[in-house]
Amino acid sequence: MEEKPPAANIKVYKRRWWMLGIFIAFSASNAFQWAQYAVVENVIVDYYQINPLWIEWTALSYAFNLTFLILPTAWILEKYGMRNLALIASWLNAGGATLKIFSSSRDSFAIAFVGQWMVAVGQLGYFPSRVAALWFGKDEISTACSLGIFGNQIGVAIGFLLPPMIIKMNEDKAVTGEQITFVNYLVAGACIVVHGFIYFCFEDAPKLAPSKAALERNKEKVDFKGTLSRLIKHRGYLYLLFVYGTNMGVFCAVTTLLNRIVLTYFPDATEHIGRIGLVTLICGIVGSIWTGVLLDKIGRYADVSLAISIGGAVTSLSLCLVVDKGSILLVYVVYAGIGFFMTGYFTVGFETAAEITYPENEGTTSGILNGVTQSFAIAATMFGSWLIQQKGVLWCCYFFFFTMLAGSFAALKIPKDYKRTAVASCGPVERKIENEEKTDAEIEPLKPINGNVEESR
């Protein structure tokens, strides 16, 4: 039986790692399916005899659904909690993956497409910063968030590696059909197992808060409309939206269009595409975890944001300079840098949002950040695809560079106003509501809570 600390309602539970592990497994099973078809686009187009645009939309379905469904999803999170949202998301994830099992015949791509869109809606349970804030103490929260993002990236990495190893271009199309079916069975089985873990083991939140900041935030009344109103008026958050959007948009576009970019200059490099994608995501995992640990150590969110943004711009410029030079090794190196910096920014974006908007709900701030900026991913991918078709790959690559450069300039405007850290370290901060008049009586300052933190099961 867990005992209540005498001085404060604060505990860091050992089972927080179990909750995070279940979340990572769900995220990985969902993220695997993002590029499941795009990474073997030439094989899928040949097998189903469809326009390549349909394959691009299997990946863009993720961005589309996040863009238009993130606000109702954030409302569900605030109203009904993390467990209920995770159950809905994992049911859609497992259901969509199971539906794709029935898409093995050459005239059944529509079934695969519907299943893919179900899975894409299921990704709306992806709130790593919320899981981190619910379960982890102030010195672990950025690392926990980065590990949550790690699950997403490891899923994408396996998604780049496994399909090209199994699904091949065969003269006998029945063999290709069997290969597609095998992958679908594998994915569906994994998603069903993950759904079972979420149903039986995943908890909504710990009984006691893990930090002072979490305890104070829990005292805030749920005010979804008020949160949206304050975020829309928060200039620092709007700058962060743009910076995160450029990173998210360019990264999604440059990986979705990887097949076309590489095969344009290396026609016989089909097997390299999956490996390049794997290298990109492995370096992204390293970048995500490294930035999370760095933020926990130094806490300079705005400075790290600027540095990572500049790194992303430099690597996107490098792609312009090396992609047509005939060296596949250089392409590997550049995509490794793209993965490290652009994926590394995911952790920075989530945690910076939580800091500068505290005490707003992390699920809402990160959800809007992730959802609204998906419009950047759709626009960057569609415009990049058009540029490749009309002007060539180099035009597309330079478009990516100038987009990242604009994001780097916007990163200069992100404020160094770390409210969550101030509460966790020193005590109370007042909520600042930009462009909105309130009297002193209407603004209730957060009260400091002093007490020991106990780790228990």
N, C-alpha and C positions, 0 to 999 in steps of 0.2 A: 504494500500500500504506500502511495506517494504522500509524503508529508509536506505541508505548506511551509515555506520559509517564514521565519518569524517577522522579518522586516519588510518584505515586499512579495508581491505575487509574480515573481520572476523565476523561471527555471529553464534550463537548456536540457532537453531530453535526449537520451542516447538513441532513441528510435527515430530521431530526425534523419539519420543516414538511411534508414530503411524507407522512409517516406520519399526521400530524394532519389533513392535507387529505383523505386517503382515509377516515379515521374520520369526518370531518365529512360527506363525501358519503354514506357509509352511513347515518349518523344522520338526515340530511335526507330520504333516500329512504324510510326507515322512518317517520319522524315525519309526513311528508305524509299518510300513510294513516290516521293516528289519527282525524282529524275528517272524512275523505273523504265519509262518508255523513251524519254528524251535522249538518254545516254546511248541507246541502240536505235536511234531514229531511222537510220537507213534500212535496218532489218525490218522494223515494224512497218514502215511505209511500204516496203516491198511485199511483206506478207499479207497485210490487209488491203493493199492497193488503195491507199488514201493520200490526200494532200498533206504535205509535211506540217502545214499550219495546225492540223488537228493534234499532232504530237506536241507542238509547242504549247498548245492550250492545256495539255495534260499537266504540264508544269505550272503554267500561268493560273490554273484553277486555284492553286494555293493562294496566290497573291490576290486574285479576284475575290475569293470568299473572305479573306481577312479584311479587305478594303470595305466591303459592304456589310459584314456581319459582326465586326469587332465591337461596335457600340452596344448592340443587344447582348452580346456575349459578356462584355464587361458589366452590364447591368445584372445579368444572371449571377455572375461571380459575386458581386456585392450583395445581392439579395438572398441568394440561396447557398453560397459557399463553394469552396474549392472542390469538395468531394462530389457534389451533385453535378458540377460542370465537368469534372473528370469522367464521371460515369457516362454522361451523354456523349462526350467526345470519343471515349474509347469504344462505345457501342457503334458509333458511326464508322470509326476506324476499322473495327473488326468486320462490320457488315459490308462496307465497301470492298475490303480485301477479299472477303468470301465471295461476293458477287462476281469479281473478276475471274474466279475459277471457271465460270461458264462462258468465257470469251475466247476459247481456244480455236473455234472454227474461223475460217477466213472472212466470213460475212458477219462476224459478231463484234466488231470493234465498238459498236454503240454500247454494248453491255460493259465493256472495259471502260469506256468513257464515263458512263454513269457511275460505276464503281469508284473511279478515280475522283469524281466530284464529291461523292460521299466521304471519301477519305480526306479530301481537302477541307471539307467542313469540320471534320473531326480534329484537325490541327488547332482549332480554336480553343482547345484545352491547354495550349502551350503558354504557360505563365511562369517561367522560371524565377523571376524576381519575386512573385507572390509566394511561391513555395519557400524561397529563401527567407523572406521576411517573416513568414508564419512560424518557422521552426528554428531558425539559427540566430545566434548571438551576434552582437555588433562587430566582433572581430572576425567573424566567419561569413558574413552575409554576402559580400562580393564574391568570395571564393565559391560559396554554395550556388550563387546565381550562374557563375561561369561553368560549374559542373552541370547545372541544368541545361545550359546551352551546349555543353559537351555531348549530351545525349542526342540532341538534334543533329549535331555535326557528325557524330559517329554513324548515325543512321544514314545521312546523306552520303558519307564516305563509302559505306557498304553498298549503298544503292548505285554508286558509280563503279564499284569493283565487281560485284556479283553478276548483274545481268549480262555484261559483255563476255564474262567467262562462260556463261551457260547458253545464252541466246546467240546463235550464229546465223550467217547467211548460208543457207543450204539450197541445193538444187531441188531436193525433195522437201517440199513445203510441209509435209506431214511431220517431218523431224523438227522443223522450226516450231510447229504447233505444239508438239510434245515438250519442247524446251520452255516455251512460254507458260504452258500449263504447270510444269514443275516449279517454276519460280512463283507462280500465283499460289500454289498449294503451300509452299514454304512460307510465304509472307502471311497468308491467312492463318496458318497454324500459330505463328508467332503472335499475331495480333489477338487471337482468341485467348491464348495463355496470359497475355498482358492484361486483357480485360478481366480475367478471373482474379488476378492479383489486385486490381483496382477495386473490384466489387467486394472482395473479402478482407482486404488488408489496409486500403488507403483511407486515412482519416482526414476529416475536414480541417481540423486545427488542434494544436495542443491545448490542454486545459488551462495552462498558465503561459503567459507571454515569455518569450526568450530574452527580451531586452527592454530597457526603459522606453526606447522609441516605439517598440511594438505595443507596450502597455499603454502609452499615451495615445497612440493612434487608435487602439481598440475602444477608447473612451469617446472617440468622435462619433457623432450620429451619422448613419448612412444617408448621404445626400448626393445622389448621383447627378441630378441636374445642377446642383451647386458646384460639384467637382468639375463638370464639363465647362460651366461658365467661367470658373476661375482659371482653368487650363487654357481656354481660348484667349484669355486676357494676359497670360503669363508670357512675356516676350522671350525670356530665356528658354522656356519650354518650346516655343514655336521655332526658335533658331535650332534647337536640338532636333526637332522633328525634321527640319530640312537636312541637317547633317546626317542624321540616321537614315533618312530617305535616300540620299545620294549613295551612301555605302550599301544599303540594302538593295536599291535598284540596280546599281552597276554589278554587284556581286551575283544577283539572280540572273541578270542578262548575260553576263560573261560566262556563267556556267551552263545556262540553258542553251546558249548558242555555241558551246564548246565544240560540238560535233561539226558544225558548219565552218567554224573558224579554222579548226585544225585540218580538216579534209580539203579545204581550199588550197592550202600550200603543201600538204603531205597526204596525197590521195591514198597511199597504201598504209596509213597509220591508224587504221580502225581500232586495233587493239590498244594503241597508245591512249585513246580518248578516255577509256575507263581508268587507266593508270594515272593520267594527268588529273582527272577528277579526284582520284583517291589522294594523290599528293596534295592537291589543293585543300581538301577537307582535313587531312591529318595536320597540315600546317595551321589550318583554321582552328582545330582543337587546341593546339599548342598556344596559339594566339589568344583564344578565349580564356583558357585557364591562366595563362601568364598575366593578362590584364586584370583578371579577377584578384589574383594574389597581389599584384602591384597596387591595386586600389585599396585593398585591405591594409597594406603596409604604409603607403604614403598619403592616401586620401585626396590627392590633387586631381579631382575628376575633370575639371575643365582643361588643365594642362595635358593630361593623358589623352583626352578627346582630340585636342588639336594635333598632338604628335602622331596619333594613329591615323587621323584623317590625312595628314601630309604624307605619311607612308603609303596610304592607299593611292593617293594621286601619283606618287612617284612610280609605283609598280604598274599602274595603268598606262603611264607614259612609256614605261619599259616595254610593255606589250606592243605598242605602236612601232617601236624601234627594232624589235627582234623577230616578230612573227613571220616576216617575209625573207628572212636571212638564210633559210634552209637548214637551220639547226633545231631539231626537235628537243635537244637537251636544254637549249635556252628557253624554249616554251615551257618546259617543266619548271625551270627555275623561276620564271616570271609568275606562273600560276601559283607556285608555292608562296611567293610574296603576296600575291592577291589574297590567297587564303588567310595568311597570317594577319594581315592588317585589316581587311574588310570584315572578316568573321570576328576578329578580335574586337572590332568596334561594337559588336552586338552586346557584349557584356558591359562595355563602357556606356553605351546608350541607355540600357535599362537602369544601371546603377546611378548614373548622373540624373536621370529623370526622377528617381526616387529621392535623391538628395535635394535637388533644387525645388521640388514641389511638395516636400513633406509639410504637413501630415496627410496629404492625399493618399488614397488607397493605391498601393503599388500595382495591384491588378489592373486598375483603371489607367494609370499613367503609362505602364508598359504595354497594356493592351492597345491603347490608342496609338502609342508610338509604333507598335508593330503593325497595326492595321492600316492606319492612314498612309503610312509610308509605302504600303504595298502597291499603291497607285504608281509610285515611282518605278517599282519593279515591272509592272505591266507596261508602262510607257517606255521604259528603257529597252525592254525586250522587243516590243513591237517595232519601235523606231530603229533599233539596232538591226533587226531582221530585215526591215525595209531597206536600210542603208546597204547591207550586204548584197541584197538582190539588185538594187539599182546602181550603187556606186562602188561597192567592193568592201572587203573586210577592213582595209586600213581606215576608211572613212568611219566605219563603226567603232574601231578602236580609239580613234581620236575623239569621237563623241563621248566615249566612256571617260577619257582623260579630262576633258573640259568639264564634264559633270562633277567628277571628283574634285577638281580644282575649285569649283564654285562652293562645294561643301566645305573645303578647307578654309576658305575665307569666312564662311558663316560660322565655323567653329570658334573663330576669334571672339564672337559676340556672346558665347555661352557664359553666364555669370558664375563667379566663384562664391556661391551662396549655399553652403553645405549645412542645411538645417537639420537633417536627420543625425548627422555626426555631432552637431552642437548639443542636441537633446541627449544623445547617448553618453556624451562626455561631460557636459557641464550642467545640464538642467533645462530650464524652460526657454523656448523661443516663441515669438509671436507670429501668428499666421499673417503673411503679407498678401493682400489682395490688390493686384495692380489695377489701376483705372476704375476702382470701385470705392465709393465713399462709405466709411463706416465710423461710427463713434467709438470712443475707447470702451464704452460700456458694452457695446455689441461684440467686441473682440475679447474672448476669454483666453488669457495666456495659458500655455501648457504648464502644469505644475511639476516640479522635479520630484522624482521618486528615488529614495535612497534605500539600498538593500543589497544583500548578497545574491549572487547568481549561483544556483546549485544545478549540477547536472545529474539527472536521474532518468530512469527508464520510464 
